[in-house]
Amino acid sequence: MMLRRCLVFAALLFWHGGATFYASVVIPVGLHTLQPPGRQTFVTRTVTLVLNLTGAVALVLFAWDVRATRAPRSGRRLARWLACAGMLLTLGMLLWMHARLDRLIDVQNLQVLDGEALRPLHRLYVAISGLQWTCGTVFAFLTLYAWREEATRSETEHERLSG
């Protein structure tokens, strides 16, 4: 149980925390530092690919934890499954959109091939990333509650058996 929880916690920190740090710090710094600001596209392209691949691994760990956690509240368990489903759905959308965005840029020459087509697709990508972040935050809170509930239940059972 401890190994599973540590892996889930590490995945949350790396994927969800990494996305939070990237969106709130790296992108604004890159836009300010890289000239012209459109060069940020080429940094974002690689980092979001790594974040998306990390998300696929994290979701396997999250599903394992939801299945393995012995929490008595079925509503919380269902909510955790729904949060996972939201993260999976948005991840699939982001992977699909990433491939479409890639066709609009020339990585070799660091050029955007079609800025008019890229802008609305990129805005949608950012919005879906925000939805994914929300699902991740909900999952994190629900997971902490489920773990606490499981620990409390285990302590109560232990006291009942030993007392």
MODELLER restraints for C-alpha pairs under 7 A, 6 or more apart:
rsr = mdl.restraints
at = mdl.atoms
rsr.add(forms.Gaussian(group=physical.xy_distance, feature=features.Distance(at['CA:4:A'], at['CA:65:A']), mean=6.77, stdev=0.5))
rsr.add(forms.Gaussian(group=physical.xy_distance, feature=features.Distance(at['CA:8:A'], at['CA:61:A']), mean=5.83, stdev=0.5))
rsr.add(forms.Gaussian(group=physical.xy_distance, feature=features.Distance(at['CA:8:A'], at['CA:62:A']), mean=6.16, stdev=0.5))
rsr.add(forms.Gaussian(group=physical.xy_distance, feature=features.Distance(at['CA:11:A'], at['CA:58:A']), mean=5.27, stdev=0.5))
rsr.add(forms.Gaussian(group=physical.xy_distance, feature=features.Distance(at['CA:15:A'], at['CA:51:A']), mean=6.29, stdev=0.5))
rsr.add(forms.Gaussian(group=physical.xy_distance, feature=features.Distance(at['CA:15:A'], at['CA:54:A']), mean=6.16, stdev=0.5))
rsr.add(forms.Gaussian(group=physical.xy_distance, feature=features.Distance(at['CA:15:A'], at['CA:55:A']), mean=6.06, stdev=0.5))
rsr.add(forms.Gaussian(group=physical.xy_distance, feature=features.Distance(at['CA:16:A'], at['CA:133:A']), mean=6.85, stdev=0.5))
rsr.add(forms.Gaussian(group=physical.xy_distance, feature=features.Distance(at['CA:16:A'], at['CA:136:A']), mean=6.53, stdev=0.5))
rsr.add(forms.Gaussian(group=physical.xy_distance, feature=features.Distance(at['CA:30:A'], at['CA:40:A']), mean=5.92, stdev=0.5))
rsr.add(forms.Gaussian(group=physical.xy_distance, feature=features.Distance(at['CA:31:A'], at['CA:37:A']), mean=4.94, stdev=0.5))
rsr.add(forms.Gaussian(group=physical.xy_distance, feature=features.Distance(at['CA:31:A'], at['CA:40:A']), mean=6.03, stdev=0.5))
rsr.add(forms.Gaussian(group=physical.xy_distance, feature=features.Distance(at['CA:34:A'], at['CA:40:A']), mean=6.57, stdev=0.5))
rsr.add(forms.Gaussian(group=physical.xy_distance, feature=features.Distance(at['CA:42:A'], at['CA:107:A']), mean=6.93, stdev=0.5))
rsr.add(forms.Gaussian(group=physical.xy_distance, feature=features.Distance(at['CA:42:A'], at['CA:110:A']), mean=6.98, stdev=0.5))
rsr.add(forms.Gaussian(group=physical.xy_distance, feature=features.Distance(at['CA:52:A'], at['CA:91:A']), mean=6.62, stdev=0.5))
rsr.add(forms.Gaussian(group=physical.xy_distance, feature=features.Distance(at['CA:52:A'], at['CA:95:A']), mean=6.92, stdev=0.5))
rsr.add(forms.Gaussian(group=physical.xy_distance, feature=features.Distance(at['CA:59:A'], at['CA:84:A']), mean=6.89, stdev=0.5))
rsr.add(forms.Gaussian(group=physical.xy_distance, feature=features.Distance(at['CA:66:A'], at['CA:77:A']), mean=6.70, stdev=0.5))
rsr.add(forms.Gaussian(group=physical.xy_distance, feature=features.Distance(at['CA:66:A'], at['CA:80:A']), mean=6.75, stdev=0.5))
rsr.add(forms.Gaussian(group=physical.xy_distance, feature=features.Distance(at['CA:66:A'], at['CA:81:A']), mean=6.95, stdev=0.5))
rsr.add(forms.Gaussian(group=physical.xy_distance, feature=features.Distance(at['CA:70:A'], at['CA:150:A']), mean=5.82, stdev=0.5))
rsr.add(forms.Gaussian(group=physical.xy_distance, feature=features.Distance(at['CA:71:A'], at['CA:146:A']), mean=5.68, stdev=0.5))
rsr.add(forms.Gaussian(group=physical.xy_distance, feature=features.Distance(at['CA:71:A'], at['CA:149:A']), mean=6.07, stdev=0.5))
rsr.add(forms.Gaussian(group=physical.xy_distance, feature=features.Distance(at['CA:71:A'], at['CA:150:A']), mean=5.10, stdev=0.5))
rsr.add(forms.Gaussian(group=physical.xy_distance, feature=features.Distance(at['CA:76:A'], at['CA:142:A']), mean=6.80, stdev=0.5))
rsr.add(forms.Gaussian(group=physical.xy_distance, feature=features.Distance(at['CA:80:A'], at['CA:139:A']), mean=5.71, stdev=0.5))
rsr.add(forms.Gaussian(group=physical.xy_distance, feature=features.Distance(at['CA:80:A'], at['CA:142:A']), mean=6.35, stdev=0.5))
rsr.add(forms.Gaussian(group=physical.xy_distance, feature=features.Distance(at['CA:83:A'], at['CA:135:A']), mean=5.14, stdev=0.5))
rsr.add(forms.Gaussian(group=physical.xy_distance, feature=features.Distance(at['CA:83:A'], at['CA:136:A']), mean=6.91, stdev=0.5))
rsr.add(forms.Gaussian(group=physical.xy_distance, feature=features.Distance(at['CA:83:A'], at['CA:138:A']), mean=6.69, stdev=0.5))
rsr.add(forms.Gaussian(group=physical.xy_distance, feature=features.Distance(at['CA:83:A'], at['CA:139:A']), mean=5.53, stdev=0.5))
rsr.add(forms.Gaussian(group=physical.xy_distance, feature=features.Distance(at['CA:86:A'], at['CA:132:A']), mean=6.80, stdev=0.5))
rsr.add(forms.Gaussian(group=physical.xy_distance, feature=features.Distance(at['CA:86:A'], at['CA:135:A']), mean=6.06, stdev=0.5))
rsr.add(forms.Gaussian(group=physical.xy_distance, feature=features.Distance(at['CA:87:A'], at['CA:132:A']), mean=5.25, stdev=0.5))
rsr.add(forms.Gaussian(group=physical.xy_distance, feature=features.Distance(at['CA:87:A'], at['CA:135:A']), mean=5.95, stdev=0.5))
rsr.add(forms.Gaussian(group=physical.xy_distance, feature=features.Distance(at['CA:87:A'], at['CA:136:A']), mean=6.74, stdev=0.5))
rsr.add(forms.Gaussian(group=physical.xy_distance, feature=features.Distance(at['CA:90:A'], at['CA:128:A']), mean=6.24, stdev=0.5))
rsr.add(forms.Gaussian(group=physical.xy_distance, feature=features.Distance(at['CA:90:A'], at['CA:132:A']), mean=5.76, stdev=0.5))
rsr.add(forms.Gaussian(group=physical.xy_distance, feature=features.Distance(at['CA:94:A'], at['CA:125:A']), mean=6.42, stdev=0.5))
rsr.add(forms.Gaussian(group=physical.xy_distance, feature=features.Distance(at['CA:97:A'], at['CA:125:A']), mean=6.85, stdev=0.5))
rsr.add(forms.Gaussian(group=physical.xy_distance, feature=features.Distance(at['CA:101:A'], at['CA:118:A']), mean=6.45, stdev=0.5))
rsr.add(forms.Gaussian(group=physical.xy_distance, feature=features.Distance(at['CA:104:A'], at['CA:112:A']), mean=6.26, stdev=0.5))
rsr.add(forms.Gaussian(group=physical.xy_distance, feature=features.Distance(at['CA:104:A'], at['CA:113:A']), mean=5.23, stdev=0.5))
rsr.add(forms.Gaussian(group=physical.xy_distance, feature=features.Distance(at['CA:104:A'], at['CA:114:A']), mean=5.58, stdev=0.5))
rsr.add(forms.Gaussian(group=physical.xy_distance, feature=features.Distance(at['CA:104:A'], at['CA:118:A']), mean=6.44, stdev=0.5))
rsr.add(forms.Gaussian(group=physical.xy_distance, feature=features.Distance(at['CA:105:A'], at['CA:111:A']), mean=5.87, stdev=0.5))
rsr.add(forms.Gaussian(group=physical.xy_distance, feature=features.Distance(at['CA:105:A'], at['CA:112:A']), mean=4.36, stdev=0.5))
rsr.add(forms.Gaussian(group=physical.xy_distance, feature=features.Distance(at['CA:105:A'], at['CA:113:A']), mean=5.03, stdev=0.5))
rsr.add(forms.Gaussian(group=physical.xy_distance, feature=features.Distance(at['CA:106:A'], at['CA:112:A']), mean=6.12, stdev=0.5))
rsr.add(forms.Gaussian(group=physical.xy_distance, feature=features.Distance(at['CA:106:A'], at['CA:113:A']), mean=6.46, stdev=0.5))
